[in-house]
Amino acid sequence: MGSVKILIVDDELIVRESLGGWLERDGHSVDKAPSGEEALEMLQSVKYDILLLDIKMGGMSGLDVLKKVKEQDPDMVVVMITAYGSIPSSIEAMKNGAYDYLLKPFDPDELGMLIEKIIDHQEKIRENLYLKEKHKERDRFESMLGQSQPMQKVFDIIEDIAPVNSTVLITGETGTGKGLAAKAIHTKSSRNDGPFVVVNCGAIPEHLMESELFGHQKGAFTDAKETKKGLLELAHGGTLFLDEIGEISIRMQIDLLRVLEDRVFYRVGGTQPIEVDFRVVAASNRDLKDAIKEGSFREDLFYRLNVISFDMPPLRERKEDLPLLADYFLRKYTHETNKQVKKISRDALDEMMLYEWPGNVRELENAIERGVVIAKGTEIVTENLPIFNPGQVSVPPAAQSLKEMEKLHITQVLINKEWNISKSSEVLGIDRSTLYNKIKLYNIQKID
């Protein structure tokens, strides 16, 4: 049975202690609250998987607590604790969103079975949500996720340009999702029933590029034992995605430009012209204008590709999307590895929010995959992350202005609290988001 975090709310000490003891022996993490009021306070700062809630308590009743909890978190699993005479109230509670009720006196085996049933139920919900999101993403923007303004802008651009047949150039750093954007353009276009052919220009050796793109006739060269269709021919009726277009040679750029202009080519060793109809989407992590100045990229090919262009934002410029992405990758890899890792700890998420992610979303995905694989319990902790490297930051010299003094004070608090954002924000008397903004504003760096 998996491990979960449980809050027991009961005004009787013996009930809290007996339930807590049984659950802890089963490996669960347990907190206890003697009143509804205290439980609601605890729920503001801690995320619990299950709430065991007594119906009859002095002060705030269990039904009132249930109502408040469901208003704040409709998905919270609440099990009512009740005596035999309060069963009608328990049924009312279930109508108001309680998952089940536990009857006094308690049977430890029954309690264990109930918790296991809840865990299994929650796992099925998570699995269904994951599969539903995967299906929805295929219909909309593949696996592109984001609520930030930069990503909403990208989504709007894709919606606008997908229906037309113009050539598109997508720029951006490695790992930002240029390939996903290209696939989304294809999926939402009128060519979505046709092939989506990817040419990884940086991965195909130069001496093989011509044969890979154009194909070859049987006997065209020593190893050409059969006639082979090239990637250009295979893309007919669909979309040709030229990934990392800046990596191909000048000679191949000339040949490719001719095809893009005429939509006609010859196989290697062939004499018959082959006409093709495909949409071109290209991507580059290089600045092609700089490559033109350096003489490594043809200006005429650039203008042929740069009919419509947009840039994929790096992850450091859309940090508000990080929790959403991290949760998606968590569910993806728990599904693939069949591990019972349910969440990312607050400290680990804080560490991820502070990191600059030079490898962008791809690096984040790899970090979460590693975290899922090596996690020992039910959550990814800071030590599971490849980006974690404990160290100290250097304190700036004596401040002169008010801003410098604030930066110095924030830096010192972060050092003292070992860059724990929750604890640092409490000491500073500000919320977590404000502290993140201050760190970004003052460019406070954690030096490993």
Rosetta blueprint (number, residue, H / E / L):
1 M L
2 G L
3 S L
4 V L
5 K E
6 I E
7 L E
8 I E
9 V E
10 D L
11 D L
12 E L
13 L H
14 I H
15 V H
16 R H
17 E H
18 S H
19 L H
20 G H
21 G H
22 W H
23 L H
24 E H
25 R H
26 D L
27 G L
28 H L
29 S E
30 V E
31 D E
32 K E
33 A E
34 P L
35 S L
36 G H
37 E H
38 E H
39 A H
40 L H
41 E H
42 M H
43 L H
44 Q H
45 S H
46 V L
47 K L
48 Y L
49 D L
50 I E
51 L E
52 L E
53 L E
54 D E
55 I L
56 K L
57 M L
58 G L
59 G L
60 M L
61 S L
62 G H
63 L H
64 D H
65 V H
66 L H
67 K H
68 K H
69 V H
70 K H
71 E H
72 Q H
73 D L
74 P L
75 D L
76 M L
77 V E
78 V E
79 V E
80 M E
81 I E
82 T E
83 A L
84 Y H
85 G H
86 S H
87 I H
88 P H
89 S H
90 S H
91 I H
92 E H
93 A H
94 M H
95 K H
96 N L
97 G L
98 A L
99 Y L
100 D E
101 Y E
102 L E
103 L E
104 K L
105 P L
106 F L
107 D L
108 P H
109 D H
110 E H
111 L H
112 G H
113 M H
114 L H
115 I H
116 E H
117 K H
118 I H
119 I H
120 D H
121 H H
122 Q H
123 E H
124 K H
125 I H
126 R H
127 E H
128 N H
129 L H
130 Y H
131 L H
132 K H
133 E H
134 K H
135 H H
136 K H
137 E H
138 R H
139 D H
140 R L
141 F L
142 E L
143 S L
144 M L
145 L L
146 G L
147 Q L
148 S L
149 Q H
150 P H
151 M H
152 Q H
153 K H
154 V H
155 F H
156 D H
157 I H
158 I H
159 E H
160 D H
161 I H
162 A L
163 P L
164 V L
165 N L
166 S L
167 T L
168 V E
169 L E
170 I E
171 T E
172 G L
173 E L
174 T L
175 G L
176 T L
177 G L
178 K H
179 G H
180 L H
181 A H
182 A H
183 K H
184 A H
185 I H
186 H H
187 T H
188 K L
189 S L
190 S L
191 R L
192 N L
193 D L
194 G L
195 P L
196 F E
197 V E
198 V E
199 V E
200 N E
201 C L
202 G L
203 A L
204 I L
205 P L
206 E H
207 H H
208 L H
209 M H
210 E H
211 S H
212 E H
213 L H
214 F H
215 G E
216 H E
217 Q L
218 K L
219 G L
220 A L
221 F L
222 T L
223 D L
224 A L
225 K L
226 E L
227 T L
228 K E
229 K E
230 G L
231 L H
232 L H
233 E H
234 L H
235 A L
236 H L
237 G L
238 G L
239 T E
240 L E
241 F E
242 L E
243 D E
244 E L
245 I H
246 G H
247 E H
248 I L
249 S L
250 I H
251 R H
252 M H
253 Q H
254 I H
255 D H
256 L H
257 L H
258 R H
259 V H
260 L H
261 E H
262 D H
263 R L
264 V E
265 F E
266 Y L
267 R L
268 V E
269 G L
270 G L
271 T L
272 Q L
273 P L
274 I E
275 E E
276 V L
277 D L
278 F L
279 R E
280 V E
281 V E
282 A E
283 A E
284 S E
285 N L
286 R L
287 D L
288 L H
289 K H
290 D H
291 A H
292 I H
293 K H
294 E H
295 G L
296 S L
297 F L
298 R L
299 E H
300 D H
301 L H
302 F H
303 Y H
304 R H
305 L H
306 N L
307 V L
308 I E
309 S E
310 F E
311 D E
312 M L
313 P L
314 P L
315 L H
316 R H
317 E H
318 R L
319 K H
320 E H
321 D H
322 L H
323 P H
324 L H
325 L H
326 A H
327 D H
328 Y H
329 F H
330 L H
331 R H
332 K H
333 Y H
334 T H
335 H H
336 E H
337 T H
338 N L
339 K L
340 Q L
341 V L
342 K L
343 K E
344 I E
345 S L
346 R H
347 D H
348 A H
349 L H
350 D H
351 E H
352 M H
353 M H
354 L H
355 Y L
356 E L
357 W L
358 P L
359 G L
360 N H
361 V H
362 R H
363 E H
364 L H
365 E H
366 N H
367 A H
368 I H
369 E H
370 R H
371 G H
372 V H
373 V H
374 I H
375 A L
376 K L
377 G L
378 T L
379 E E
380 I E
381 V L
382 T H
383 E H
384 N H
385 L L
386 P L
387 I L
388 F L
389 N L
390 P L
391 G L
392 Q L
393 V L
394 S L
395 V L
396 P L
397 P L
398 A L
399 A L
400 Q L
401 S L
402 L H
403 K H
404 E H
405 M H
406 E H
407 K H
408 L H
409 H H
410 I H
411 T H
412 Q H
413 V H
414 L H
415 I H
416 N H
417 K L
418 E L
419 W L
420 N L
421 I H
422 S H
423 K H
424 S H
425 S H
426 E H
427 V H
428 L H
429 G L
430 I L
431 D L
432 R H
433 S H
434 T H
435 L H
436 Y H
437 N H
438 K H
439 I H
440 K H
441 L H
442 Y L
443 N L
444 I L
445 Q L
446 K L
447 I L
448 D L
